[in-house]
Amino acid sequence: MEIRRVDQSFDRHGDLLELILRAFAYMDWRIDPPSSAHRLTPALLKEKASQECAFVAQDGGRLAGCIFLKPEPDALYIGKLAVEPTMQGRGIGRRLLVTAEATAREHGLKALRLETRIELIENHRVFSGWGFHKTAENRHAGFDRTTSIEMRRELE
C-alpha cells in the first residue's frame, strides 16, 4: 500500500470521484441533507486537490482510499476521508490519518479537526477510537436540528 500526494501529475480524478461515491453510498438514505459528495465532479476534485493537501492510498494501481486536508488557523481540517468499501478494515483509514498528522506537523498545527453527520454513530465510534472527541454540534443551513458534529484530536 502506497500513500501518494495528489499533485499535478495525478490524472485519475474520475476514478477518485467514483471511490468517494462508493465509500459514501451507505449514508445516502440515512443523512439529510444529502452528502456534498454528490455535488463533486472530476474537475471540482482536481480544483479541490490544488487548493488543499490531498492524498490517495493505492494498492498496486487500484485506488484504495483518499483524504483531503485543509490547514486552518488552529487545526488541520480532514475532509472527504474515504476508503474503498471492499478494502475497509485493512488499516487504510489509519494510514491516511497518520498522513494527516504528518501534514499537520509540517504546517505547525497541533490538532486535527473533522465533521461527521449526527446520524452516523458508527463513524463517531471509529473517530473516538482514533483519539477524536466531540467539540461541537452544528446544523446545515435551513435545518432546525443538529445535522453534524465536530470532532477534534490534539496532537502530541
Backbone as CSV, one residue per row, in Angstrom:
resi,resn,N_x,N_y,N_z,CA_x,CA_y,CA_z,C_x,C_y,C_z
1,MET,0.851,-1.180,0.000,0.000,0.000,0.000,0.892,1.237,0.000
2,GLU,0.608,2.136,-0.904,1.367,3.373,-1.027,0.432,4.564,-0.806
3,ILE,0.881,5.535,-0.017,0.155,6.791,0.138,0.858,7.806,-0.749
4,ARG,0.103,8.425,-1.629,0.675,9.338,-2.617,-0.039,10.681,-2.575
5,ARG,0.715,11.751,-2.643,0.148,13.096,-2.721,-0.514,13.276,-4.088
6,VAL,-1.681,13.864,-4.091,-2.348,14.191,-5.348,-1.747,15.508,-5.822
7,ASP,-0.939,15.412,-6.884,-0.276,16.598,-7.425,-0.688,16.783,-8.884
8,GLN,0.017,17.648,-9.583,-0.323,17.943,-10.979,-0.238,16.711,-11.883
9,SER,0.584,15.728,-11.514,0.725,14.535,-12.354,-0.430,13.541,-12.170
10,PHE,-1.231,13.716,-11.131,-2.356,12.812,-10.876,-3.428,13.059,-11.929
11,ASP,-3.849,11.998,-12.608,-4.819,12.159,-13.695,-6.024,11.220,-13.563
12,ARG,-6.324,10.842,-12.329,-7.407,9.874,-12.114,-8.543,10.464,-11.286
13,HIS,-8.892,11.715,-11.557,-9.936,12.370,-10.764,-11.305,11.719,-10.948
14,GLY,-11.567,11.152,-12.121,-12.817,10.410,-12.324,-12.871,9.165,-11.457
15,ASP,-11.759,8.432,-11.396,-11.679,7.248,-10.532,-11.795,7.649,-9.059
16,LEU,-11.198,8.784,-8.713,-11.254,9.271,-7.334,-12.695,9.603,-6.952
17,LEU,-13.419,10.246,-7.843,-14.827,10.554,-7.582,-15.625,9.269,-7.384
18,GLU,-15.399,8.282,-8.220,-16.117,7.009,-8.079,-15.813,6.352,-6.734
19,LEU,-14.563,6.406,-6.305,-14.180,5.867,-4.997,-14.953,6.568,-3.887
20,ILE,-14.967,7.896,-3.902,-15.664,8.663,-2.866,-17.151,8.312,-2.864
21,LEU,-17.762,8.254,-4.020,-19.195,7.945,-4.087,-19.494,6.535,-3.589
22,ARG,-18.632,5.565,-3.912,-18.829,4.202,-3.389,-18.684,4.190,-1.864
23,ALA,-17.661,4.880,-1.366,-17.398,4.875,0.072,-18.501,5.586,0.853
24,PHE,-19.128,6.583,0.258,-20.163,7.352,0.944,-21.573,6.840,0.669
25,ALA,-21.721,5.852,-0.221,-23.047,5.385,-0.641,-23.891,4.874,0.522
26,TYR,-23.261,4.262,1.524,-24.026,3.691,2.637,-24.818,4.741,3.412
27,MET,-24.418,5.995,3.297,-25.109,7.030,4.071,-26.222,7.713,3.289
28,ASP,-26.364,7.409,2.010,-27.326,8.129,1.169,-28.733,8.165,1.745
29,TRP,-29.231,7.078,2.214,-30.598,7.024,2.728,-30.684,7.404,4.204
30,ARG,-29.523,7.654,4.828,-29.506,7.886,6.274,-29.357,9.337,6.684
31,ILE,-28.794,10.167,5.826,-28.495,11.539,6.244,-29.326,12.550,5.460
32,ASP,-29.622,13.650,6.113,-30.325,14.764,5.499,-29.745,16.041,6.089
33,PRO,-29.200,16.931,5.276,-29.205,16.945,3.822,-28.245,15.915,3.234
34,PRO,-28.392,15.640,1.935,-27.507,14.672,1.283,-26.044,15.104,1.347
35,SER,-25.159,14.145,1.189,-23.722,14.396,1.220,-23.304,15.350,0.106
36,SER,-22.379,16.229,0.432,-21.817,17.134,-0.582,-21.032,16.364,-1.637
37,ALA,-20.724,15.109,-1.394,-20.019,14.290,-2.380,-20.801,14.219,-3.693
38,HIS,-22.123,14.330,-3.607,-22.951,14.246,-4.812,-22.822,15.478,-5.704
39,ARG,-22.254,16.538,-5.184,-22.049,17.748,-5.991,-20.658,17.776,-6.638
40,LEU,-19.827,16.804,-6.303,-18.472,16.769,-6.855,-18.469,16.294,-8.303
41,THR,-17.487,16.756,-9.025,-17.202,16.293,-10.379,-15.695,16.051,-10.441
42,PRO,-15.210,15.357,-11.458,-13.760,15.225,-11.583,-13.048,16.584,-11.622
43,ALA,-13.616,17.546,-12.325,-12.998,18.879,-12.403,-12.975,19.557,-11.038
44,LEU,-14.060,19.437,-10.278,-14.088,20.037,-8.937,-13.094,19.354,-8.004
45,LEU,-12.944,18.038,-8.128,-11.959,17.325,-7.313,-10.539,17.772,-7.661
46,LYS,-10.284,17.975,-8.931,-8.960,18.450,-9.353,-8.686,19.826,-8.758
47,GLU,-9.677,20.694,-8.806,-9.527,22.034,-8.226,-9.343,21.951,-6.712
48,LYS,-10.140,21.119,-6.055,-10.049,20.949,-4.604,-8.661,20.452,-4.210
49,ALA,-8.134,19.498,-4.971,-6.805,18.957,-4.678,-5.717,20.007,-4.870
50,SER,-5.938,20.956,-5.773,-4.934,22.006,-5.983,-4.967,23.050,-4.878
51,GLN,-6.090,23.164,-4.174,-6.246,24.162,-3.117,-5.989,23.594,-1.721
52,GLU,-6.047,22.279,-1.593,-5.866,21.612,-0.312,-4.720,20.608,-0.441
53,CYS,-4.457,19.887,0.618,-3.481,18.792,0.585,-4.285,17.509,0.437
54,ALA,-4.168,16.863,-0.700,-4.926,15.642,-0.949,-3.968,14.481,-1.133
55,PHE,-4.379,13.327,-0.620,-3.577,12.113,-0.717,-4.481,10.964,-1.120
56,VAL,-3.915,10.005,-1.840,-4.619,8.772,-2.151,-3.799,7.600,-1.642
57,ALA,-4.501,6.560,-1.241,-3.870,5.283,-0.915,-4.062,4.406,-2.143
58,GLN,-2.968,3.812,-2.617,-3.029,2.958,-3.797,-2.499,1.577,-3.451
59,ASP,-3.235,0.567,-3.897,-2.831,-0.818,-3.756,-2.554,-1.320,-5.162
60,GLY,-1.278,-1.331,-5.542,-0.946,-1.551,-6.945,-1.466,-0.346,-7.707
61,GLY,-2.243,-0.583,-8.724,-2.834,0.521,-9.473,-4.219,0.907,-9.005
62,ARG,-4.735,0.211,-8.005,-6.109,0.443,-7.545,-6.160,1.526,-6.474
63,LEU,-7.084,2.477,-6.618,-7.290,3.477,-5.577,-8.015,2.808,-4.410
64,ALA,-7.413,2.882,-3.242,-7.980,2.228,-2.061,-8.573,3.220,-1.073
65,GLY,-8.156,4.484,-1.135,-8.664,5.475,-0.199,-8.152,6.850,-0.554
66,CYS,-8.725,7.846,0.136,-8.273,9.224,-0.060,-8.568,10.044,1.176
67,ILE,-7.913,11.195,1.233,-8.147,12.157,2.297,-7.804,13.537,1.759
68,PHE,-8.620,14.513,2.097,-8.369,15.909,1.749,-8.141,16.663,3.047
69,LEU,-7.092,17.482,3.058,-6.668,18.174,4.276,-6.564,19.667,4.004
70,LYS,-7.137,20.451,4.906,-7.143,21.903,4.722,-6.624,22.577,5.994
71,PRO,-5.476,23.251,5.901,-4.972,23.966,7.075,-5.915,25.101,7.480
72,GLU,-6.195,25.168,8.763,-6.976,26.241,9.363,-6.076,26.930,10.384
73,PRO,-6.511,28.023,10.975,-5.630,28.721,11.926,-5.123,27.863,13.087
74,ASP,-5.971,26.971,13.619,-5.546,26.217,14.807,-5.624,24.700,14.650
75,ALA,-5.959,24.222,13.449,-6.080,22.770,13.245,-6.009,22.457,11.752
76,LEU,-5.785,21.198,11.467,-5.843,20.713,10.086,-7.199,20.053,9.919
77,TYR,-7.994,20.565,9.000,-9.327,20.022,8.767,-9.239,18.811,7.845
78,ILE,-9.860,17.717,8.264,-9.921,16.486,7.488,-11.269,16.435,6.780
79,GLY,-11.215,16.316,5.461,-12.443,16.204,4.682,-12.337,15.070,3.685
80,LYS,-13.463,14.561,3.285,-13.551,13.507,2.283,-12.571,12.367,2.539
81,LEU,-12.557,11.909,3.775,-11.809,10.700,4.118,-12.658,9.524,3.633
82,ALA,-12.117,8.779,2.686,-12.881,7.685,2.086,-11.977,6.471,1.897
83,VAL,-12.541,5.294,2.163,-11.837,4.036,1.921,-12.757,3.157,1.079
84,GLU,-12.179,2.558,0.057,-12.928,1.640,-0.815,-13.660,0.626,0.068
85,PRO,-14.992,0.505,-0.076,-15.756,-0.385,0.810,-15.222,-1.815,0.870
86,THR,-14.775,-2.375,-0.235,-14.278,-3.750,-0.237,-12.911,-3.880,0.434
87,MET,-12.299,-2.749,0.773,-10.964,-2.773,1.375,-10.961,-2.227,2.806
88,GLN,-12.138,-1.949,3.351,-12.212,-1.430,4.716,-11.785,-2.498,5.707
89,GLY,-11.253,-2.047,6.830,-10.797,-2.963,7.866,-9.353,-3.404,7.685
90,ARG,-8.645,-2.824,6.745,-7.252,-3.191,6.484,-6.259,-2.127,6.952
91,GLY,-6.750,-1.125,7.690,-5.852,-0.094,8.212,-5.585,1.060,7.259
92,ILE,-6.312,1.125,6.160,-6.094,2.197,5.189,-6.478,3.546,5.797
93,GLY,-7.597,3.597,6.478,-8.017,4.846,7.125,-6.988,5.324,8.138
94,ARG,-6.458,4.406,8.914,-5.415,4.769,9.897,-4.162,5.290,9.203
95,ARG,-3.777,4.671,8.094,-2.594,5.151,7.357,-2.831,6.559,6.817
96,LEU,-4.037,6.814,6.344,-4.357,8.158,5.872,-4.356,9.152,7.034
97,LEU,-4.815,8.707,8.203,-4.788,9.568,9.387,-3.348,9.896,9.801
98,VAL,-2.445,8.928,9.719,-1.027,9.178,10.011,-0.482,10.238,9.047
99,THR,-0.907,10.173,7.793,-0.513,11.177,6.810,-1.054,12.550,7.215
100,ALA,-2.278,12.588,7.723,-2.857,13.852,8.192,-2.056,14.413,9.362
101,GLU,-1.661,13.551,10.290,-0.854,14.004,11.431,0.459,14.619,10.956
102,ALA,1.137,13.947,10.021,2.409,14.458,9.500,2.200,15.794,8.790
103,THR,1.109,15.900,8.051,0.807,17.150,7.340,0.530,18.274,8.330
104,ALA,-0.192,17.971,9.394,-0.458,18.989,10.420,0.852,19.495,11.012
105,ARG,1.736,18.585,11.336,3.028,18.983,11.918,3.830,19.835,10.926
106,GLU,3.805,19.458,9.644,4.502,20.244,8.621,3.991,21.680,8.563
107,HIS,2.714,21.865,8.854,2.099,23.187,8.839,2.139,23.863,10.214
108,GLY,2.802,23.230,11.188,2.891,23.809,12.524,1.586,23.788,13.294
109,LEU,0.692,22.854,12.944,-0.610,22.757,13.606,-0.587,21.628,14.622
110,LYS,-1.274,21.829,15.728,-1.211,20.876,16.833,-2.499,20.091,17.038
111,ALA,-3.401,20.140,16.039,-4.662,19.414,16.176,-5.221,19.047,14.809
112,LEU,-6.057,18.020,14.812,-6.830,17.615,13.643,-8.292,17.876,13.956
113,ARG,-9.052,18.271,12.951,-10.480,18.541,13.131,-11.245,17.912,11.988
114,LEU,-12.431,17.390,12.281,-13.297,16.837,11.247,-14.746,17.045,11.639
115,GLU,-15.606,16.816,10.680,-17.042,16.847,10.926,-17.627,15.539,10.423
116,THR,-18.627,15.048,11.124,-19.321,13.832,10.715,-20.804,14.029,10.999
117,ARG,-21.621,13.386,10.227,-23.063,13.549,10.382,-23.557,12.929,11.685
118,ILE,-24.531,13.570,12.251,-25.080,13.161,13.548,-25.635,11.729,13.481
119,GLU,-26.186,11.339,12.336,-26.803,10.015,12.215,-25.785,8.877,12.156
120,LEU,-24.543,9.174,11.833,-23.554,8.126,11.567,-22.790,7.745,12.837
121,ILE,-23.504,7.144,13.759,-22.974,6.772,15.070,-21.721,5.901,14.940
122,GLU,-21.702,5.004,13.951,-20.531,4.146,13.791,-19.288,4.967,13.454
123,ASN,-19.439,6.058,12.709,-18.297,6.931,12.445,-17.830,7.619,13.724
124,HIS,-18.765,8.024,14.561,-18.403,8.657,15.835,-17.518,7.702,16.642
125,ARG,-17.902,6.422,16.669,-17.130,5.417,17.414,-15.736,5.230,16.818
126,VAL,-15.665,5.131,15.491,-14.359,4.952,14.832,-13.457,6.141,15.149
127,PHE,-13.973,7.342,14.978,-13.153,8.528,15.216,-12.773,8.656,16.687
128,SER,-13.679,8.283,17.579,-13.336,8.285,19.009,-12.201,7.303,19.275
129,GLY,-12.257,6.141,18.649,-11.195,5.151,18.789,-9.860,5.640,18.266
130,TRP,-9.902,6.603,17.355,-8.685,7.205,16.812,-8.250,8.424,17.624
131,GLY,-8.910,8.661,18.766,-8.494,9.746,19.651,-9.220,11.064,19.470
132,PHE,-10.242,11.107,18.637,-11.017,12.334,18.455,-12.088,12.428,19.539
133,HIS,-12.436,13.657,19.908,-13.538,13.863,20.846,-14.460,14.954,20.298
134,LYS,-15.713,14.836,20.632,-16.727,15.776,20.156,-16.489,17.146,20.774
135,THR,-16.509,18.177,19.922,-16.291,19.544,20.407,-17.463,20.466,20.117
136,ALA,-18.335,20.091,19.188,-19.462,20.973,18.859,-20.518,20.201,18.096
137,GLU,-21.715,20.749,18.124,-22.808,20.272,17.287,-23.156,21.397,16.329
138,ASN,-23.414,21.050,15.082,-23.708,22.050,14.060,-24.958,21.672,13.298
139,ARG,-25.493,22.635,12.587,-26.642,22.364,11.713,-26.401,23.015,10.365
140,HIS,-26.849,22.332,9.336,-26.762,22.879,7.990,-27.800,23.987,7.838
141,ALA,-27.543,24.885,6.919,-28.470,25.996,6.664,-29.866,25.453,6.361
142,GLY,-30.852,26.076,6.991,-32.236,25.689,6.765,-32.743,24.582,7.671
143,PHE,-31.888,24.043,8.537,-32.296,22.965,9.442,-32.421,23.500,10.860
144,ASP,-33.426,23.015,11.580,-33.631,23.448,12.955,-33.179,22.389,13.957
145,ARG,-32.398,21.436,13.477,-31.866,20.376,14.334,-30.388,20.183,14.018
146,THR,-29.696,19.529,14.923,-28.291,19.207,14.699,-28.188,18.232,13.538
147,THR,-27.296,18.541,12.589,-27.090,17.649,11.448,-25.678,17.071,11.418
148,SER,-24.755,17.685,12.160,-23.386,17.157,12.181,-22.726,17.501,13.504
149,ILE,-21.670,16.750,13.792,-20.865,17.075,14.962,-19.431,17.317,14.511
150,GLU,-18.769,18.172,15.263,-17.351,18.419,15.063,-16.586,17.571,16.047
151,MET,-15.471,17.042,15.586,-14.601,16.259,16.460,-13.177,16.766,16.275
152,ARG,-12.383,16.658,17.330,-11.030,17.202,17.314,-10.081,16.225,18.018
153,ARG,-8.858,16.219,17.549,-7.818,15.414,18.181,-6.563,16.267,18.306
154,GLU,-6.129,16.446,19.531,-4.890,17.176,19.794,-3.725,16.250,19.482
155,LEU,-2.698,16.805,18.860,-1.502,16.012,18.552,-0.489,16.166,19.669
156,GLU,0.265,15.122,19.920,1.264,15.156,20.974,2.531,15.821,20.480
